[in-house]
């Protein structure tokens, strides 16, 4: 295990994350990411899917319901335990980091996914190389990211122009890569932290190309939520439609 693997794992917040996805029906994962992702993937029986950094199996289970053959892997043994408990036995899960998927044979997977996790993977280039290794010729890697341009941890925020009644997105820095400690429960005593890595779209694009993957499709997904009544309601709802929360990148084996 490399020095920082434990620090980037979500094992320490596994229970909280599992409860969030299993008990809250109004998450971005369930209301925005999953329906869009299923549309893009268009899975069916006979397709083999590997969900890399699968967490507690939320997306892997949905993939399996399409009839596709599904496997999942995550560095966190705690999250893999939840995934195994929640999922049918037909879905196999492995405790493995994204940069070492040795359980999977080369050129054996039709579709690989990394959903809301690339920003938590320190060894991005190695992870993309492994994804490329396991994909069949013309296989697809589908990434879902917190939008790398508008959601820059600790360097982006909402602002409001009182004179123009406009809510805007402020971005203080973007191109510089950064390792960021994220407080999972701000304000709470002994709140646990995870590690996130900011990368520009250029960084991601170059890493994909260097590892034999070419971008074939890109989409940006907005929030499903709406503001309650108030003087800023209209401005806030307009801003949600103008500044996407997530970016989807599909890349195929070159």
N, C-alpha and C positions, 0 to 999 in steps of 0.2 A: 504493500500500500504506500502510495506516495505521501509525502508529508502533509499535504493540505486536503487529502480526500475526506478525512473525517470532518474537517471544518466545513466543507461544502455540502456534506450530506444533510438531508432534512430529517435524519433519524431522531434528533432531539425534539422536533416539533411534530412527530408522526401522529401522535394522538390527536392533537389539535387539528391538523390538516385532514385527517380521516373524518373527524366529527363534522368539520366544515362542509366537506363534499357530500357526506352521507345524510346530514340532517337539514341542511339549508338548501331549499329548492330554488333560491333566487341568486345563486352565485353566477359570476361571469362564465365560469367553466360550463355550467349547465345551460345557461340561457343564451350565451353568445358563441363560445368556442365550439361546443359539441355539435350543435346543428350545422354550423358552417363547415366544420371539419368533416362531418359525415357526407355533406354535399360534395365537397372537394374530392374526398377519397373515393366515393362511389364504390364501396366494397361489396363483394359478393362471394358466394361459395367458390372455393378453389383458389382464392387469393391468400397468400401467406403474408402476415403483417408482424413486424417486430416493433413494439412500443418501447423506445429507449428512454430511460429515466421516467419510468411509468408511474412512479409514486405508489399510491395505494390501489391502483388498478382501475380508477374511475373510467378513463377513456378506453383501456383495453377491454373492459367488460362490454362497453357499447360497441366496440369493433366486433367482438365475438357474436353479438346478437344479429349481425348482418349475415352470418354464415361463414365469414372468413375464418381462416386458421390463424390464431393469435398467440404470440408469446410476448412477455414483458420482462424488462430488466431494470433494476435500480440499485444504486450503490448502498442504499439504506436497507439493512436487514429488517428494521422495524417496519418500514413501509411495505416491504415484500411480504411480511407476515400478515399485515392487514389485507393486502391484495389477494393472497392465497385464501384467506378466510372468507372474503366477500365473493369470490369468483367461482364459477363452475370449474370442475377438474379438467375440462378440455383446454383451458388456458394455462399454459406453463409459465411460471415466474422464476426468475433467477436473480440472486443477489450479486450484481456485477456492475462495475463502473462503466460509463459510456465509452471509455477508451479501451476497454478490454472485454469484448463480447465473444470470448473464446468458446462458449457453448454453442455458438451458431457457426455453421459451415459457410465457407465463401460462396458467393453467388447463389444463395438459397432463399432469399427473401424478395417478394415482389414490391412491398412497400415498407419503409421504415419511417417512424414518426418520432419527433422530439417536441413534445407539447409543453409550452411554458416552462422549459427547463434548461434551454441552451444558456440562458443568462446565469445559471447556477453551476455550470460546468466549467471548471478552470482550464482543462486541457481540450479546448474547443477543436483545434486542428486534429488532434489524435482521435477525438470522438467522431469527427466527420470522416476521417480516414477509415475508421471501423465501420461506419455506416456504409461507406462506399464498398468496402470489402464484402459485406454480407449481402449486398443488393445484386440481383440478377442483372444481366444486360438490359438496358432501358428501364431498370427499376427506378422507383421514385423515393426520394426523401422529402417528407413534408414537415416543415418547421412551423411552429406557432410561437411568436415572440411577444412579450410586452413591447409595444412599438418603440423601436430604438431611437427614433427622432424626437418624439414628443414626451416620452416617459424616461427621463434620464434621472436616475436616483440621486436625490439631494441637489440636483442642478436643474430641475424643472418644476413649475408650479402654476396654479391658476392665478390670474389677476383680473381686476374689474375696473373698467373705465367708467366712472360715474357720469361724466359729461355726455358720453356717446352711448351709454347703457349697453356696453359690450363686454362680454367675458372673453378673455384672451389667454393664450398659453404662453408662458414665459419659459425660455430655454437659455440657461446661462452658459452651458458648454455642451458640446456634442461629439466632436471628432476624437477627443482624447479618451483612450481606454482607461478604465479604472476598476479597482477592486473595492467593493463597498460592503460594510457590515450593516445588515438590516435588522432593526429591532422589530420582532414579530408582534409584540404587544406593548406599544408605546405607552409610557406612563405607569405601567405596572411594575411592582417590585420584582426583581430577579427575572425580568423578561428575557426570553431566549432570543438568540441571534442566529441568523443564517448569513451566508456570503453570496453576494451577487456580483456579476462582472458586466460592466457596461462596454458594449462594442458598437461601433457605427455600422450602418448598413454596408458601407464600403469594406469594413473589416470582415463582415460575414460573407459578402459576395466574393472577395478575394480568397478566403479560406475554402469556400465551396469549390471554386475553380481550381485551386491548387491541388485539391484532393479528388479531382476527376468528376466533379458534379457541376452541371450547368443549370442556371435558373430558367425555368420554363413557364412559371406562373407566379403572380404576386397579387395578393389582395390585402385590403385594410378593413378591419372590422370595428364598428362603433359600439358604444354602450347601449344597452336596452333600457336603461333606467331613465326616469323623468323626474324633474324637480316638483316639489309641492308648491302650492300657491304662494306667491310673494312677489315683491317688486323686481326680483332678478330671475324669475322663473323662465321667461321667454329667452333671455340672454343665455342662461345656463343650458337650456335644451338645445338652442342653436349651436352652442359650442360643442356639445356632446356629439352632434352630427358632423361637425367640421374637423374635429381632432380625434382620430381613431385611437382606440385603446390598444389594439393588437394588429400585428402584421403576420400574414401567412406567406411563406415562401415554399414553392415546390421546385425541387431540383432533380434532374435526371442524370443517370450515369452517362458520361460522355463516351 
